[in-house]
Amino acid sequence: MTELDTITNPSDPAVQRIIDVTKPSRSSIKTTLIEDTEPLMHCISAGVEFIEVYGSDGTPFPPELLELCGRRDVPVRLIDSSIVNKLFKGERKAKAFGIARVPRPARFSDIESRNGDVVVLDGVKIVGNIGAIVRTSLALGASGIILVDSDITSIADRRLQRASRGYVFSLPVVLSGREEAIDFIRDSGMRMMTLSAGGDLSVKELGEIPDRLALLFGSEKGGPSEVFENSSSASVSIPMAGTTESLNVSVSLGIALHERINRNLAAGR
């Protein structure tokens, strides 16, 4: 294994960079902290530009991550474990972490250039759900996600990165207002289908539609907003046992996209 340099001076610029990027309130988010081996590898593979990747000198550095960093020319250094403990204090300490430059915000044109269905989340605010939806959408061939009224101001949000396991940079995630999203969907010629308990169509019928769709999901408590519902072509329901009131939004999305899998995978080829 390659012998790595170790940062032993708390005044090293890299240490200050990590302190700055972990501050809870920053006016301008140009860099972000990515934690854990798997998210780091996903982000590096997605083309995210890293300033440097680090590990604690008290923990073996993951060899598969080191190999990938070498291939992508990402600098790697270790940090003295006493400094790592001070940096993260009461937080869980990752085996590896890195400072990356935040990619430019995704645009509607990034979604338009792809062919899969579009996922629209209206008022979904639980970051864990959004992260799970990102992973599922990528796995099942969606072309992108539009987040409306999510309370997230940047996809560089550390909570979202953790919840998505680093996949948030692997497909376009656009932060949008409702009218902007509706205009994009209409101008793209897509039909918007709303997932709701009393839908016009069953989720099985959804799978039979050959056209590209925008799939709208609202919050579990309030559902989608009226302006989105009025713009929808139809509503879609998922059959459930009568004792169950609703499904988690990430579960509903997984079921809907699984019915669309043949269409979306074929469109992505």
DOBA-221060 format. One record per residue (C-alpha): residue number from 1; residue in one letter; x negated, y negated, z. Coordinates in steps of 0.02 Angstrom, whole numbers, plus 32768, in hexadecimal, padded with zeros to 4 digits. Example, Ala and Ser with C-alpha at 12.3 -4.5 7.8 and 13.67 -1.06 7.14 Angstrom:
<rec><num>1</num><residu>A</residu><X>7D99</X><Y>80E1</Y><Z>8186</Z></rec>
<rec><num>2</num><residu>S</residu><X>7D54</X><Y>8035</Y><Z>8165</Z></rec>
END
This chain:
<rec><num>1</num><residu>M</residu><X>8000</X><Y>8000</Y><Z>8000</Z></rec>
<rec><num>2</num><residu>T</residu><X>7FC5</X><Y>7F50</Y><Z>7FD7</Z></rec>
<rec><num>3</num><residu>E</residu><X>7F7D</X><Y>7EF5</Y><Z>806D</Z></rec>
<rec><num>4</num><residu>L</residu><X>7FE4</X><Y>7E59</Y><Z>808B</Z></rec>
<rec><num>5</num><residu>D</residu><X>7FAC</X><Y>7DB4</Y><Z>80D5</Z></rec>
<rec><num>6</num><residu>T</residu><X>7FF8</X><Y>7D8B</Y><Z>817E</Z></rec>
<rec><num>7</num><residu>I</residu><X>8034</X><Y>7CDF</Y><Z>81B7</Z></rec>
<rec><num>8</num><residu>T</residu><X>7FF6</X><Y>7CC6</Y><Z>8269</Z></rec>
<rec><num>9</num><residu>N</residu><X>8003</X><Y>7C08</Y><Z>8276</Z></rec>
<rec><num>10</num><residu>P</residu><X>80AF</X><Y>7BC5</Y><Z>82A7</Z></rec>
<rec><num>11</num><residu>S</residu><X>8083</X><Y>7B25</Y><Z>824A</Z></rec>
<rec><num>12</num><residu>D</residu><X>8075</X><Y>7B7F</Y><Z>81A3</Z></rec>
<rec><num>13</num><residu>P</residu><X>80E6</X><Y>7B26</Y><Z>8123</Z></rec>
<rec><num>14</num><residu>A</residu><X>8142</X><Y>7BCA</Y><Z>8104</Z></rec>
<rec><num>15</num><residu>V</residu><X>817B</X><Y>7BD0</Y><Z>81BA</Z></rec>
<rec><num>16</num><residu>Q</residu><X>81BF</X><Y>7B1F</Y><Z>81B0</Z></rec>
<rec><num>17</num><residu>R</residu><X>8216</X><Y>7B4B</Y><Z>810D</Z></rec>
<rec><num>18</num><residu>I</residu><X>826F</X><Y>7BDC</Y><Z>8163</Z></rec>
<rec><num>19</num><residu>I</residu><X>82A1</X><Y>7B6C</Y><Z>81F6</Z></rec>
<rec><num>20</num><residu>D</residu><X>82E7</X><Y>7AEA</Y><Z>817E</Z></rec>
<rec><num>21</num><residu>V</residu><X>834A</X><Y>7B66</Y><Z>8117</Z></rec>
<rec><num>22</num><residu>T</residu><X>839D</X><Y>7BB6</Y><Z>81AF</Z></rec>
<rec><num>23</num><residu>K</residu><X>83DE</X><Y>7B12</Y><Z>81F5</Z></rec>
<rec><num>24</num><residu>P</residu><X>849D</X><Y>7B20</Y><Z>8202</Z></rec>
<rec><num>25</num><residu>S</residu><X>84BB</X><Y>7A76</Y><Z>81B3</Z></rec>
<rec><num>26</num><residu>R</residu><X>845F</X><Y>7A3C</Y><Z>8117</Z></rec>
<rec><num>27</num><residu>S</residu><X>8496</X><Y>79B0</Y><Z>80A4</Z></rec>
<rec><num>28</num><residu>S</residu><X>8443</X><Y>79FC</Y><Z>800A</Z></rec>
<rec><num>29</num><residu>I</residu><X>8434</X><Y>7AB8</Y><Z>7FF5</Z></rec>
<rec><num>30</num><residu>K</residu><X>83A8</X><Y>7AD6</Y><Z>7F77</Z></rec>
<rec><num>31</num><residu>T</residu><X>835B</X><Y>7B6E</Y><Z>7FCA</Z></rec>
<rec><num>32</num><residu>T</residu><X>83A5</X><Y>7BFF</Y><Z>8029</Z></rec>
<rec><num>33</num><residu>L</residu><X>8370</X><Y>7C8F</Y><Z>8098</Z></rec>
<rec><num>34</num><residu>I</residu><X>8392</X><Y>7D3F</Y><Z>8057</Z></rec>
<rec><num>35</num><residu>E</residu><X>8385</X><Y>7DC9</Y><Z>80D9</Z></rec>
<rec><num>36</num><residu>D</residu><X>836C</X><Y>7E86</Y><Z>80D2</Z></rec>
<rec><num>37</num><residu>T</residu><X>831F</X><Y>7EF7</Y><Z>8050</Z></rec>
<rec><num>38</num><residu>E</residu><X>83B9</X><Y>7F21</Y><Z>7FE9</Z></rec>
<rec><num>39</num><residu>P</residu><X>83F8</X><Y>7E6C</Y><Z>7FD3</Z></rec>
<rec><num>40</num><residu>L</residu><X>8348</X><Y>7E32</Y><Z>7FAC</Z></rec>
<rec><num>41</num><residu>M</residu><X>8336</X><Y>7EB5</Y><Z>7F24</Z></rec>
<rec><num>42</num><residu>H</residu><X>83E1</X><Y>7E8C</Y><Z>7EDB</Z></rec>
<rec><num>43</num><residu>C</residu><X>83B8</X><Y>7DD2</Y><Z>7ED6</Z></rec>
<rec><num>44</num><residu>I</residu><X>830B</X><Y>7DEA</Y><Z>7E8B</Z></rec>
<rec><num>45</num><residu>S</residu><X>8353</X><Y>7E60</Y><Z>7E08</Z></rec>
<rec><num>46</num><residu>A</residu><X>83DC</X><Y>7DDF</Y><Z>7DE0</Z></rec>
<rec><num>47</num><residu>G</residu><X>8354</X><Y>7D61</Y><Z>7DB6</Z></rec>
<rec><num>48</num><residu>V</residu><X>835F</X><Y>7CF4</Y><Z>7E50</Z></rec>
<rec><num>49</num><residu>E</residu><X>82BC</X><Y>7C91</Y><Z>7E63</Z></rec>
<rec><num>50</num><residu>F</residu><X>8262</X><Y>7CB2</Y><Z>7F07</Z></rec>
<rec><num>51</num><residu>I</residu><X>81E1</X><Y>7C41</Y><Z>7F56</Z></rec>
<rec><num>52</num><residu>E</residu><X>81A2</X><Y>7CCD</Y><Z>7FC5</Z></rec>
<rec><num>53</num><residu>V</residu><X>81D9</X><Y>7D6D</Y><Z>801B</Z></rec>
<rec><num>54</num><residu>Y</residu><X>81A5</X><Y>7D99</Y><Z>80CE</Z></rec>
<rec><num>55</num><residu>G</residu><X>81A1</X><Y>7E27</Y><Z>8149</Z></rec>
<rec><num>56</num><residu>S</residu><X>8170</X><Y>7E35</Y><Z>8200</Z></rec>
<rec><num>57</num><residu>D</residu><X>80C2</X><Y>7E79</Y><Z>8221</Z></rec>
<rec><num>58</num><residu>G</residu><X>8112</X><Y>7EEA</Y><Z>82A4</Z></rec>
<rec><num>59</num><residu>T</residu><X>817D</X><Y>7F47</Y><Z>8223</Z></rec>
<rec><num>60</num><residu>P</residu><X>8146</X><Y>7FA8</Y><Z>8188</Z></rec>
<rec><num>61</num><residu>F</residu><X>8170</X><Y>7F45</Y><Z>80EC</Z></rec>
<rec><num>62</num><residu>P</residu><X>81E9</X><Y>7FA4</Y><Z>8079</Z></rec>
<rec><num>63</num><residu>P</residu><X>817E</X><Y>7FED</Y><Z>7FEC</Z></rec>
<rec><num>64</num><residu>E</residu><X>8208</X><Y>7FE5</Y><Z>7F6A</Z></rec>
<rec><num>65</num><residu>L</residu><X>821E</X><Y>7F2B</Y><Z>7F8B</Z></rec>
<rec><num>66</num><residu>L</residu><X>8163</X><Y>7F0E</Y><Z>7F83</Z></rec>
<rec><num>67</num><residu>E</residu><X>815B</X><Y>7F67</Y><Z>7EDC</Z></rec>
<rec><num>68</num><residu>L</residu><X>81EA</X><Y>7EFE</Y><Z>7E95</Z></rec>
<rec><num>69</num><residu>C</residu><X>819C</X><Y>7E5C</Y><Z>7ED5</Z></rec>
<rec><num>70</num><residu>G</residu><X>80FA</X><Y>7E8E</Y><Z>7E80</Z></rec>
<rec><num>71</num><residu>R</residu><X>8152</X><Y>7EAC</Y><Z>7DDA</Z></rec>
<rec><num>72</num><residu>R</residu><X>81AF</X><Y>7E05</Y><Z>7DE5</Z></rec>
<rec><num>73</num><residu>D</residu><X>8119</X><Y>7DA1</Y><Z>7E25</Z></rec>
<rec><num>74</num><residu>V</residu><X>816E</X><Y>7D75</Y><Z>7EC9</Z></rec>
<rec><num>75</num><residu>P</residu><X>80EE</X><Y>7D49</Y><Z>7F51</Z></rec>
<rec><num>76</num><residu>V</residu><X>80F8</X><Y>7DB4</Y><Z>7FEF</Z></rec>
<rec><num>77</num><residu>R</residu><X>80AD</X><Y>7D93</Y><Z>809A</Z></rec>
<rec><num>78</num><residu>L</residu><X>80C5</X><Y>7DD5</Y><Z>8149</Z></rec>
<rec><num>79</num><residu>I</residu><X>80EB</X><Y>7D66</Y><Z>81DF</Z></rec>
<rec><num>80</num><residu>D</residu><X>80AB</X><Y>7D86</Y><Z>828F</Z></rec>
<rec><num>81</num><residu>S</residu><X>8138</X><Y>7DD9</Y><Z>82F0</Z></rec>
<rec><num>82</num><residu>S</residu><X>8131</X><Y>7D58</Y><Z>837B</Z></rec>
<rec><num>83</num><residu>I</residu><X>8156</X><Y>7CCF</Y><Z>82FB</Z></rec>
<rec><num>84</num><residu>V</residu><X>81E3</X><Y>7D37</Y><Z>82AE</Z></rec>
<rec><num>85</num><residu>N</residu><X>8231</X><Y>7D4B</Y><Z>835C</Z></rec>
<rec><num>86</num><residu>K</residu><X>822F</X><Y>7C8E</Y><Z>8374</Z></rec>
<rec><num>87</num><residu>L</residu><X>8274</X><Y>7C6E</Y><Z>82C6</Z></rec>
<rec><num>88</num><residu>F</residu><X>830C</X><Y>7CDB</Y><Z>82DB</Z></rec>
<rec><num>89</num><residu>K</residu><X>831D</X><Y>7CD9</Y><Z>839A</Z></rec>
<rec><num>90</num><residu>G</residu><X>83C0</X><Y>7D32</Y><Z>83C5</Z></rec>
<rec><num>91</num><residu>E</residu><X>83E8</X><Y>7D62</Y><Z>8312</Z></rec>
<rec><num>92</num><residu>R</residu><X>83D0</X><Y>7E0F</Y><Z>82CA</Z></rec>
<rec><num>93</num><residu>K</residu><X>8324</X><Y>7E16</Y><Z>827E</Z></rec>
<rec><num>94</num><residu>A</residu><X>831D</X><Y>7E57</Y><Z>81CC</Z></rec>
<rec><num>95</num><residu>K</residu><X>828E</X><Y>7EC9</Y><Z>8194</Z></rec>
<rec><num>96</num><residu>A</residu><X>8271</X><Y>7E53</Y><Z>8103</Z></rec>
<rec><num>97</num><residu>F</residu><X>82B2</X><Y>7DA8</Y><Z>80D1</Z></rec>
<rec><num>98</num><residu>G</residu><X>828B</X><Y>7D27</Y><Z>804E</Z></rec>
<rec><num>99</num><residu>I</residu><X>82A2</X><Y>7C72</Y><Z>801D</Z></rec>
<rec><num>100</num><residu>A</residu><X>82F5</X><Y>7C5D</Y><Z>7F74</Z></rec>
<rec><num>101</num><residu>R</residu><X>8324</X><Y>7BC8</Y><Z>7F09</Z></rec>
<rec><num>102</num><residu>V</residu><X>83E1</X><Y>7BBD</Y><Z>7EFB</Z></rec>
<rec><num>103</num><residu>P</residu><X>8416</X><Y>7BD8</Y><Z>7E46</Z></rec>
<rec><num>104</num><residu>R</residu><X>847F</X><Y>7B52</Y><Z>7DF4</Z></rec>
<rec><num>105</num><residu>P</residu><X>8539</X><Y>7B61</Y><Z>7E1F</Z></rec>
<rec><num>106</num><residu>A</residu><X>8598</X><Y>7BD7</Y><Z>7DAC</Z></rec>
<rec><num>107</num><residu>R</residu><X>860A</X><Y>7B85</Y><Z>7D2C</Z></rec>
<rec><num>108</num><residu>F</residu><X>86A8</X><Y>7BBD</Y><Z>7CD5</Z></rec>
<rec><num>109</num><residu>S</residu><X>8640</X><Y>7BD0</Y><Z>7C36</Z></rec>
<rec><num>110</num><residu>D</residu><X>85DA</X><Y>7C58</Y><Z>7C8E</Z></rec>
<rec><num>111</num><residu>I</residu><X>867A</X><Y>7CBB</Y><Z>7CAA</Z></rec>
<rec><num>112</num><residu>E</residu><X>86BB</X><Y>7C95</Y><Z>7BFB</Z></rec>
<rec><num>113</num><residu>S</residu><X>861E</X><Y>7CDF</Y><Z>7BAC</Z></rec>
<rec><num>114</num><residu>R</residu><X>8649</X><Y>7D88</Y><Z>7BF7</Z></rec>
<rec><num>115</num><residu>N</residu><X>86D9</X><Y>7DFB</Y><Z>7BC9</Z></rec>
<rec><num>116</num><residu>G</residu><X>8719</X><Y>7E4A</Y><Z>7C69</Z></rec>
<rec><num>117</num><residu>D</residu><X>87B1</X><Y>7E15</Y><Z>7CCE</Z></rec>
<rec><num>118</num><residu>V</residu><X>87A2</X><Y>7D7C</Y><Z>7D3D</Z></rec>
<rec><num>119</num><residu>V</residu><X>87C5</X><Y>7D86</Y><Z>7DF7</Z></rec>
<rec><num>120</num><residu>V</residu><X>8819</X><Y>7CEC</Y><Z>7E45</Z></rec>
<rec><num>121</num><residu>L</residu><X>881B</X><Y>7CDD</Y><Z>7F02</Z></rec>
<rec><num>122</num><residu>D</residu><X>8895</X><Y>7C59</Y><Z>7F42</Z></rec>
<rec><num>123</num><residu>G</residu><X>8882</X><Y>7C2C</Y><Z>7FF9</Z></rec>
<rec><num>124</num><residu>V</residu><X>881C</X><Y>7CC7</Y><Z>8027</Z></rec>
<rec><num>125</num><residu>K</residu><X>87AC</X><Y>7C87</Y><Z>80B1</Z></rec>
<rec><num>126</num><residu>I</residu><X>8767</X><Y>7D1F</Y><Z>810C</Z></rec>
<rec><num>127</num><residu>V</residu><X>86B3</X><Y>7D29</Y><Z>80D0</Z></rec>
<rec><num>128</num><residu>G</residu><X>86A8</X><Y>7DE5</Y><Z>80ED</Z></rec>
<rec><num>129</num><residu>N</residu><X>873A</X><Y>7DFE</Y><Z>8075</Z></rec>
<rec><num>130</num><residu>I</residu><X>86ED</X><Y>7D8C</Y><Z>7FF3</Z></rec>
<rec><num>131</num><residu>G</residu><X>8647</X><Y>7DE8</Y><Z>7FFF</Z></rec>
<rec><num>132</num><residu>A</residu><X>869C</X><Y>7E91</Y><Z>7FE9</Z></rec>
<rec><num>133</num><residu>I</residu><X>86FC</X><Y>7E4B</Y><Z>7F54</Z></rec>
<rec><num>134</num><residu>V</residu><X>865A</X><Y>7E10</Y><Z>7F03</Z></rec>
<rec><num>135</num><residu>R</residu><X>860F</X><Y>7EBE</Y><Z>7F0D</Z></rec>
<rec><num>136</num><residu>T</residu><X>86AD</X><Y>7F14</Y><Z>7ED0</Z></rec>
<rec><num>137</num><residu>S</residu><X>86C7</X><Y>7E99</Y><Z>7E41</Z></rec>
<rec><num>138</num><residu>L</residu><X>8616</X><Y>7EB4</Y><Z>7E04</Z></rec>
<rec><num>139</num><residu>A</residu><X>8624</X><Y>7F71</Y><Z>7E11</Z></rec>
<rec><num>140</num><residu>L</residu><X>86CB</X><Y>7F7A</Y><Z>7DB5</Z></rec>
<rec><num>141</num><residu>G</residu><X>86A2</X><Y>7F09</Y><Z>7D23</Z></rec>
<rec><num>142</num><residu>A</residu><X>86EF</X><Y>7E60</Y><Z>7D4D</Z></rec>
<rec><num>143</num><residu>S</residu><X>869E</X><Y>7DCE</Y><Z>7CF2</Z></rec>
<rec><num>144</num><residu>G</residu><X>86A1</X><Y>7D57</Y><Z>7D85</Z></rec>
<rec><num>145</num><residu>I</residu><X>86FB</X><Y>7D12</Y><Z>7E1C</Z></rec>
<rec><num>146</num><residu>I</residu><X>8752</X><Y>7C6B</Y><Z>7E36</Z></rec>
<rec><num>147</num><residu>L</residu><X>875A</X><Y>7C35</Y><Z>7EEB</Z></rec>
<rec><num>148</num><residu>V</residu><X>87E1</X><Y>7BB6</Y><Z>7F17</Z></rec>
<rec><num>149</num><residu>D</residu><X>87FA</X><Y>7B6E</Y><Z>7FC6</Z></rec>
<rec><num>150</num><residu>S</residu><X>877E</X><Y>7BE9</Y><Z>8012</Z></rec>
<rec><num>151</num><residu>D</residu><X>8726</X><Y>7B6D</Y><Z>8087</Z></rec>
<rec><num>152</num><residu>I</residu><X>8682</X><Y>7BA4</Y><Z>8036</Z></rec>
<rec><num>153</num><residu>T</residu><X>861E</X><Y>7B11</Y><Z>7FF2</Z></rec>
<rec><num>154</num><residu>S</residu><X>858F</X><Y>7B74</Y><Z>7FA3</Z></rec>
<rec><num>155</num><residu>I</residu><X>8572</X><Y>7C28</Y><Z>7F71</Z></rec>
<rec><num>156</num><residu>A</residu><X>84CD</X><Y>7C14</Y><Z>7FCC</Z></rec>
<rec><num>157</num><residu>D</residu><X>8532</X><Y>7C20</Y><Z>806D</Z></rec>
<rec><num>158</num><residu>R</residu><X>84D0</X><Y>7C9D</Y><Z>80D9</Z></rec>
<rec><num>159</num><residu>R</residu><X>8570</X><Y>7CF2</Y><Z>8113</Z></rec>
<rec><num>160</num><residu>L</residu><X>85A5</X><Y>7D13</Y><Z>8060</Z></rec>
<rec><num>161</num><residu>Q</residu><X>84FB</X><Y>7D54</Y><Z>802F</Z></rec>
<rec><num>162</num><residu>R</residu><X>84FE</X><Y>7DCE</Y><Z>80C0</Z></rec>
<rec><num>163</num><residu>A</residu><X>85B0</X><Y>7E06</Y><Z>809D</Z></rec>
<rec><num>164</num><residu>S</residu><X>858E</X><Y>7E21</Y><Z>7FE4</Z></rec>
<rec><num>165</num><residu>R</residu><X>84E8</X><Y>7E79</Y><Z>8007</Z></rec>
<rec><num>166</num><residu>G</residu><X>8493</X><Y>7DFE</Y><Z>7F90</Z></rec>
<rec><num>167</num><residu>Y</residu><X>8505</X><Y>7E20</Y><Z>7EFC</Z></rec>
<rec><num>168</num><residu>V</residu><X>854E</X><Y>7D70</Y><Z>7F00</Z></rec>
<rec><num>169</num><residu>F</residu><X>84C9</X><Y>7D39</Y><Z>7E83</Z></rec>
<rec><num>170</num><residu>S</residu><X>84EB</X><Y>7DCA</Y><Z>7E0C</Z></rec>
<rec><num>171</num><residu>L</residu><X>858D</X><Y>7D89</Y><Z>7DBF</Z></rec>
<rec><num>172</num><residu>P</residu><X>85D7</X><Y>7CDB</Y><Z>7DAC</Z></rec>
<rec><num>173</num><residu>V</residu><X>8630</X><Y>7C9D</Y><Z>7E48</Z></rec>
<rec><num>174</num><residu>V</residu><X>8681</X><Y>7BF4</Y><Z>7E23</Z></rec>
<rec><num>175</num><residu>L</residu><X>86C0</X><Y>7B80</Y><Z>7EAC</Z></rec>
<rec><num>176</num><residu>S</residu><X>8757</X><Y>7B27</Y><Z>7E64</Z></rec>
<rec><num>177</num><residu>G</residu><X>87F6</X><Y>7AC4</Y><Z>7E83</Z></rec>
<rec><num>178</num><residu>R</residu><X>889E</X><Y>7B0F</Y><Z>7E56</Z></rec>
<rec><num>179</num><residu>E</residu><X>88C5</X><Y>7AA2</Y><Z>7DBF</Z></rec>
<rec><num>180</num><residu>E</residu><X>8816</X><Y>7ABB</Y><Z>7D78</Z></rec>
<rec><num>181</num><residu>A</residu><X>8827</X><Y>7B78</Y><Z>7D88</Z></rec>
<rec><num>182</num><residu>I</residu><X>88D4</X><Y>7B79</Y><Z>7D38</Z></rec>
<rec><num>183</num><residu>D</residu><X>8896</X><Y>7B0F</Y><Z>7CA7</Z></rec>
<rec><num>184</num><residu>F</residu><X>8802</X><Y>7B84</Y><Z>7C8A</Z></rec>
<rec><num>185</num><residu>I</residu><X>886F</X><Y>7C1F</Y><Z>7C8C</Z></rec>
<rec><num>186</num><residu>R</residu><X>88EF</X><Y>7BD1</Y><Z>7C17</Z></rec>
<rec><num>187</num><residu>D</residu><X>886B</X><Y>7B8E</Y><Z>7B9E</Z></rec>
<rec><num>188</num><residu>S</residu><X>8817</X><Y>7C38</Y><Z>7B9B</Z></rec>
<rec><num>189</num><residu>G</residu><X>88B9</X><Y>7C8A</Y><Z>7B63</Z></rec>
<rec><num>190</num><residu>M</residu><X>88C0</X><Y>7CFE</Y><Z>7BF9</Z></rec>
<rec><num>191</num><residu>R</residu><X>895F</X><Y>7D33</Y><Z>7C50</Z></rec>
<rec><num>192</num><residu>M</residu><X>895D</X><Y>7D1E</Y><Z>7D0C</Z></rec>
<rec><num>193</num><residu>M</residu><X>89A4</X><Y>7DAE</Y><Z>7D70</Z></rec>
<rec><num>194</num><residu>T</residu><X>89CC</X><Y>7D97</Y><Z>7E29</Z></rec>
<rec><num>195</num><residu>L</residu><X>89B8</X><Y>7E27</Y><Z>7EA3</Z></rec>
<rec><num>196</num><residu>S</residu><X>8A4E</X><Y>7E24</Y><Z>7F18</Z></rec>
<rec><num>197</num><residu>A</residu><X>8AB9</X><Y>7E9A</Y><Z>7F7E</Z></rec>
<rec><num>198</num><residu>G</residu><X>8B53</X><Y>7E8C</Y><Z>7F0F</Z></rec>
<rec><num>199</num><residu>G</residu><X>8B01</X><Y>7E86</Y><Z>7E65</Z></rec>
<rec><num>200</num><residu>D</residu><X>8B56</X><Y>7E98</Y><Z>7DBB</Z></rec>
<rec><num>201</num><residu>L</residu><X>8AD7</X><Y>7F1A</Y><Z>7D85</Z></rec>
<rec><num>202</num><residu>S</residu><X>8A85</X><Y>7FAC</Y><Z>7DDE</Z></rec>
<rec><num>203</num><residu>V</residu><X>89C9</X><Y>7FAF</Y><Z>7DEA</Z></rec>
<rec><num>204</num><residu>K</residu><X>89CA</X><Y>8045</Y><Z>7D74</Z></rec>
<rec><num>205</num><residu>E</residu><X>8A1A</X><Y>7FDA</Y><Z>7CED</Z></rec>
<rec><num>206</num><residu>L</residu><X>8991</X><Y>7F5A</Y><Z>7D08</Z></rec>
<rec><num>207</num><residu>G</residu><X>8913</X><Y>7FDA</Y><Z>7CCC</Z></rec>
<rec><num>208</num><residu>E</residu><X>896E</X><Y>7FEC</Y><Z>7C26</Z></rec>
<rec><num>209</num><residu>I</residu><X>895C</X><Y>7F36</Y><Z>7BF1</Z></rec>
<rec><num>210</num><residu>P</residu><X>88D0</X><Y>7F29</Y><Z>7B6F</Z></rec>
<rec><num>211</num><residu>D</residu><X>88B6</X><Y>7E6D</Y><Z>7B7D</Z></rec>
<rec><num>212</num><residu>R</residu><X>883E</X><Y>7E10</Y><Z>7BED</Z></rec>
<rec><num>213</num><residu>L</residu><X>8899</X><Y>7DD8</Y><Z>7C8B</Z></rec>
<rec><num>214</num><residu>A</residu><X>8884</X><Y>7D60</Y><Z>7D1C</Z></rec>
<rec><num>215</num><residu>L</residu><X>88B1</X><Y>7DBF</Y><Z>7DBB</Z></rec>
<rec><num>216</num><residu>L</residu><X>88F0</X><Y>7D4D</Y><Z>7E45</Z></rec>
<rec><num>217</num><residu>F</residu><X>88E2</X><Y>7D7B</Y><Z>7EFD</Z></rec>
<rec><num>218</num><residu>G</residu><X>891E</X><Y>7D0D</Y><Z>7F8C</Z></rec>
<rec><num>219</num><residu>S</residu><X>88FB</X><Y>7D18</Y><Z>8044</Z></rec>
<rec><num>220</num><residu>E</residu><X>8949</X><Y>7DA9</Y><Z>80A3</Z></rec>
<rec><num>221</num><residu>K</residu><X>89AB</X><Y>7D32</Y><Z>8111</Z></rec>
<rec><num>222</num><residu>G</residu><X>89E8</X><Y>7CAE</Y><Z>8097</Z></rec>
<rec><num>223</num><residu>G</residu><X>89D4</X><Y>7CFB</Y><Z>7FEB</Z></rec>
<rec><num>224</num><residu>P</residu><X>89A9</X><Y>7C90</Y><Z>7F53</Z></rec>
<rec><num>225</num><residu>S</residu><X>89DD</X><Y>7BDA</Y><Z>7F48</Z></rec>
<rec><num>226</num><residu>E</residu><X>8A7A</X><Y>7BA6</Y><Z>7EEB</Z></rec>
<rec><num>227</num><residu>V</residu><X>8A1A</X><Y>7B4F</Y><Z>7E60</Z></rec>
<rec><num>228</num><residu>F</residu><X>89C0</X><Y>7BF1</Y><Z>7E36</Z></rec>
<rec><num>229</num><residu>E</residu><X>8A5D</X><Y>7C5C</Y><Z>7E42</Z></rec>
<rec><num>230</num><residu>N</residu><X>8AB7</X><Y>7BE6</Y><Z>7DCB</Z></rec>
<rec><num>231</num><residu>S</residu><X>8A29</X><Y>7BFD</Y><Z>7D4E</Z></rec>
<rec><num>232</num><residu>S</residu><X>8A29</X><Y>7CBB</Y><Z>7D56</Z></rec>
<rec><num>233</num><residu>S</residu><X>8A6D</X><Y>7D25</Y><Z>7CC9</Z></rec>
<rec><num>234</num><residu>A</residu><X>8AA3</X><Y>7DB1</Y><Z>7D3C</Z></rec>
<rec><num>235</num><residu>S</residu><X>8A8B</X><Y>7DFB</Y><Z>7DE9</Z></rec>
<rec><num>236</num><residu>V</residu><X>8A43</X><Y>7EA5</Y><Z>7E11</Z></rec>
<rec><num>237</num><residu>S</residu><X>8A64</X><Y>7F12</Y><Z>7EA8</Z></rec>
<rec><num>238</num><residu>I</residu><X>8A07</X><Y>7FA4</Y><Z>7EF5</Z></rec>
<rec><num>239</num><residu>P</residu><X>8A7B</X><Y>802F</Y><Z>7F33</Z></rec>
<rec><num>240</num><residu>M</residu><X>8A66</X><Y>804E</Y><Z>7FEE</Z></rec>
<rec><num>241</num><residu>A</residu><X>8AB7</X><Y>80B2</Y><Z>8078</Z></rec>
<rec><num>242</num><residu>G</residu><X>8B47</X><Y>8050</Y><Z>80C6</Z></rec>
<rec><num>243</num><residu>T</residu><X>8AF1</X><Y>8041</Y><Z>816F</Z></rec>
<rec><num>244</num><residu>T</residu><X>8A61</X><Y>7FDB</Y><Z>8126</Z></rec>
<rec><num>245</num><residu>E</residu><X>8A7D</X><Y>7F20</Y><Z>8115</Z></rec>
<rec><num>246</num><residu>S</residu><X>89E7</X><Y>7EF4</Y><Z>80A8</Z></rec>
<rec><num>247</num><residu>L</residu><X>893A</X><Y>7F27</Y><Z>8072</Z></rec>
<rec><num>248</num><residu>N</residu><X>8898</X><Y>7ECB</Y><Z>8091</Z></rec>
<rec><num>249</num><residu>V</residu><X>8879</X><Y>7E58</Y><Z>7FFD</Z></rec>
<rec><num>250</num><residu>S</residu><X>87D3</X><Y>7EAC</Y><Z>7FD1</Z></rec>
<rec><num>251</num><residu>V</residu><X>882A</X><Y>7F56</Y><Z>7FD1</Z></rec>
<rec><num>252</num><residu>S</residu><X>88B6</X><Y>7F14</Y><Z>7F60</Z></rec>
<rec><num>253</num><residu>L</residu><X>8835</X><Y>7ECF</Y><Z>7EE8</Z></rec>
<rec><num>254</num><residu>G</residu><X>87D7</X><Y>7F73</Y><Z>7EE4</Z></rec>
<rec><num>255</num><residu>I</residu><X>8877</X><Y>7FD2</Y><Z>7EB7</Z></rec>
<rec><num>256</num><residu>A</residu><X>88A7</X><Y>7F55</Y><Z>7E30</Z></rec>
<rec><num>257</num><residu>L</residu><X>87FA</X><Y>7F4F</Y><Z>7DE0</Z></rec>
<rec><num>258</num><residu>H</residu><X>87EC</X><Y>800C</Y><Z>7DE5</Z></rec>
<rec><num>259</num><residu>E</residu><X>8889</X><Y>8015</Y><Z>7D7A</Z></rec>
<rec><num>260</num><residu>R</residu><X>8832</X><Y>7F9C</Y><Z>7D02</Z></rec>
<rec><num>261</num><residu>I</residu><X>878C</X><Y>7FF9</Y><Z>7D02</Z></rec>
<rec><num>262</num><residu>N</residu><X>8796</X><Y>8047</Y><Z>7C54</Z></rec>
<rec><num>263</num><residu>R</residu><X>87C4</X><Y>7FA2</Y><Z>7C03</Z></rec>
<rec><num>264</num><residu>N</residu><X>8740</X><Y>7F3D</Y><Z>7C60</Z></rec>
<rec><num>265</num><residu>L</residu><X>86B1</X><Y>7FB7</Y><Z>7C4A</Z></rec>
<rec><num>266</num><residu>A</residu><X>86D6</X><Y>7FC5</Y><Z>7B91</Z></rec>
<rec><num>267</num><residu>A</residu><X>86DA</X><Y>7F06</Y><Z>7B84</Z></rec>
<rec><num>268</num><residu>G</residu><X>8634</X><Y>7EFA</Y><Z>7BDB</Z></rec>
<rec><num>269</num><residu>R</residu><X>85D7</X><Y>7F6C</Y><Z>7B63</Z></rec>
END
